[in-house]
Each structure stands twice: as C-alpha cells, then as structure tokens.
C-alpha cells in the first residue's frame, strides 16, 4: 500500500507542476482534467503525508525510549507521543483504505 501511495504522491506533484505550464493553462480541457484529478488526489495525498509524519514521530519516540537514559518526565512524554502516533497511524491507514477504493 505504501508503494502505491508514494506513486500517487509523485503523480500529484507532477500534476501540480503541469498546472503552472503555460501550454497546459492555455488548453482549457487539459487544465480542467488536471484540476479534477488534483481534486481527487488531494485528500489521499494529505492523509498519506499525515501517515508518514506520524510514522516518523513514532519511530523517533521509540528510538528515544529504546536508547534509555531519559528522566521520568521525558520518558512519560516519549511514551505518550508513541501511543498517540500509534493511534494516528492506525486511523490514517483505515482512512486511506477507504480513500483508495475505486471511484464509481
């Protein structure tokens, strides 16, 4: 799933670059098509970026806890961040599954 999401994100970025191309802007039909595709991809890309950020934050908190040597307050904060990001990851994955369902 992550490979597919990375490909979608890349496609989204390519479309955004095309939207600034004067040739595309002057071709109303092509511009309109690209805008519709952007509209469809935006929620998927935003949720994917949210997932990536949560995964990075989770990994950082886990690494800090695994290394040890943290004082009590800092350890509690890292554990809280770990559990919060685990919830975000789970929720984002479920939402992405829904967003990736084929359109009617």
C-alpha positions, 0 to 999 in steps of 0.5 A: 500500500505504501508503494502505491501511495508514494506513486500517487504522491509523485503523480500529484506533484507532477500534476501540480507542476503541469498546472503552472505550464503555460501550454497546459493553462492555455488548453482549457480541457487539459487544465480542467482534467488536471484540476479534477484529478488534483481534486481527487488526489488531494485528500489521499495525498494529505492523509498519506503525508499525515501517515508518514509524519506520524510514522516518523514521530513514532519511530523517533519516540521509540528510538528515544525510549529504546536508547534509555537514559531519559528522566521520568518526565521525558520518558512519560512524554516519549511514551505518550507521543508513541501511543498517540502516533500509534493511534494516528497511524492506525486511523490514517491507514483505515482512512486511506483504505477507504480513500483508495477504493475505486471511484464509481 
